[in-house]
Amino acid sequence: MCSAAPREIARPACFCDNPAVQRAAVPFPPPPDAPAPSDPPHSAPDPSRPAADPAQAAPAPAASSPSPPAPTAPSPATARSAGRGGLAIAGAKVSFILFGFVQQLILPRLLGTDGYGAVSVVLAGVGVVNNVIVATGIQGVSRAVSSVAEEDVAAAFRRTLALHAVLAVVVSAGFALLAGAIADFSEAPHVAGPLRLAAAVVLLYGLYAPLVGALNGQRRFVTQAAFDVGYGALRTASIAGFAFLFLRAGQSGVLGAITGFVAAATVIVPLALTRTGLGRRGSAGPSIREHAAFLLPLAVSQTFLNLLLQTDFFLLRRFLGQATSGLALGANAADDLIGVYRGAQLFAFLPYQLLLSVTFILFPMLARAHAEHDRAAVRRYAMTGVRLSFLLTGLLCAPISGLAPHVLRFAFPVEIWSRGGDTLRVLSLGMGAFAVLGVASAALTSLHRERAAAALTAATVLLVATGCSIAVPRAAFGPDMLVRSAVATSLALATAAVAGGVLLHRAAGGFVPARTALRVGAALLAAIAVGAQLPWLGKIAVLGEAILVALVYLAVLVATREVGREDLAALKQAFGRGARRA
């Protein structure tokens, strides 16, 4: 390791099929020999955070001290550059979510509900692998290149890129070999071909992610954000365009959509190479063994997390396929219903995706208090952060659950909204519990309880699988199977959220007051009850109804004195000067 001080590690990019997944509960230790960071150990410092207040810095050492002088504060130009980069990354994340959302709205109209269900099986299968390979590629290479002196960046990049290229080949080949088994498990043998084709995406993502990681580690945030935005648009257009062309030619629209996916990834890799190059030979940076040792726990944690996001989906498709075989209905009937479930999932995941912003405020404060052995501050920050996650989760879930059929009708054709309303009403509450679980798990990680967080995620996968395996096969074929899956998944996630609260209480000395949980629950039930009675008045009116339901939720919190002036003061402190001095 070079003796020069390591540069600041940047946050991982938002490039992945499910951007919300990428930063959740993943241990991300500092580079070797680096001082304890003020940012959480699971992720790198946020470039958009303002520089620390010099007045809060530790006193300078005495003249006779052999310690090196304290680093100077960044220049105004550096601060402005970091701020612009942080805004660019945030904007890219939002755009990537929006492009993915648009893609999900287009596909049912192009392919029909059954085609949408079939392509969703393929995208879910490849997504589990892609999200793991993307997280390890971006975080691993970003860490490697940001841990060395400027003159050694190219060598560190080349060294780690070689390992990731080998991993990409191995993983993509393995995925291609297992495509038939994945299709058979899902009782959808007709998607085996598209799954094998999607192995090319795994290979290309395995090459692209390290390139993005190099940009991230070199703090080239604007370039990184431009690739995220450009690729999001390219992928959406390519998937929709190729699906349309294949259908016009009388071919499978599902195969066309996956071909478009491969085409988009094929275009973006050489474009990224023009900005990063291939580095140069050298021995700088972590050794292959050190780099692999960093990647392994990260990959395991990401695997459990991504399996958790898809466990109910794959098991439901399996049970639907078994039911259609018994009833001699054909594969299209199962694809049709799984398409309805995927449409409900699209909106149910929103609370989890949006609640990640709480972790970006909570983690730095928790990590610093933990490093300073300030037990009282750790407890205070943990309770404040989790309470805030409870309040925001209820605010997001109330309109989605209360207006579930209207929400689906706003976005999807009748084949989905007419059968998916009850499923979304239940599943959105389960995903709300998952959002709280994600905050609790990530807080555990920031307190150096990475193993506990990973074990909790793995146990939750088992809970969801057990619940779905018991409840879904006993339901009558049709929408009832979807509702049973949503209920089983939601109960498992709620149980895991409670377990996460217990673990966080032991680690931090606090979780959320019981009265807060009760008040949020009462406000949520009241808002959902109101929303369930509102009629369909048109797509524009749905937005007004959603605001009304949210206001009912807030009114109950105010009436029960759960929300008051002190909360407004806390928000001002979090986002104002207090946040900059935290």
Secondary structure, DSSP 8 states (H G I E B T S, - for coil): --SS-----------SSSGGGTTSS------TT----SS-TTS---TTS----GGGS-----TT--S--------HHHHHHHHHHHHHHHHHHHHHHHHHHHHHHHHHHHHHHHHHHHHHHHHHHHHHHHHHHHHHHHHHHHHHHTTS-GGGHHHHHHHHHHHHHHHHHHHHHHHHHHHHHHHHHTT-GGGHHHHHHHHHHHHHHHHHHHHHHHHHHTT-HHHHHHHHHHHHHHHHHHHHHHHHHHHHTTS-HHHHHHHHHHHHHHHHHHHHHHHH--------S--HHHHHHHHHHHHHHHHHHHHHHHHHHHHHHHHHHHHHHHHT--HHHHHHHHHHHHHHHHHHTHHHHHHHHHHHHHHHHHHHHHHTT-HHHHHHHHHHHHHHHHHHHHHHHHHHHHTHHHHHHHHS-HHHHHHHHHHHHHHHHHHHHHHHHHHHHHHHHHTT-HHHHHHHHHHHHHHHHHHHHHHGGGS-TTHHHHHHHHHHHHHHHHHHHHHHHHHHHHHHS----HHHHHHHHHHHHHHHHHHHH-----HHHHHHHHHHHHHHHHHHHHHTTSS-HHHHHHHHHHHSHHHHH-
